[in-house]
């Protein structure tokens, strides 16, 4: 069973940068998609960015040109580099994976706070 472990996040000033890392501790070789979602209180979880095994990416409009997702398929890891952060990026960020069989897994979440 996939176990996603996240690291990174924290407090940063507007305009700053943060990096989020996520690793599947089981190093599964059946992960079709890995990506990041975020959620704020009272709102639905929303896609931030995701990448398929073949390298196809999808980004939310709000983060395009500021965030970059990368993935190491040999290590089952995914990274989200966040630049030019804005207060509205404040949220709990969750790592997600979807296997070729369609099973979705989630990390425990990591807080990102953008504030001066």
Beta strands, then each sheet from edge to edge (+ up, - down):
strand 1: 4-8
strand 2: 10-12
strand 3: 18-24
strand 4: 31-39
strand 5: 46-52
strand 6: 57-59
strand 7: 67-72
strand 8: 77-82
strand 9: 91-99
strand 10: 104-106
strand 11: 110-114
sheet 1: 1+ 3- 8+ 7-
sheet 2: 2+ 11+ 9- 4+ 5- 6+
sheet 3: 2+ 11+ 9- 10+
end
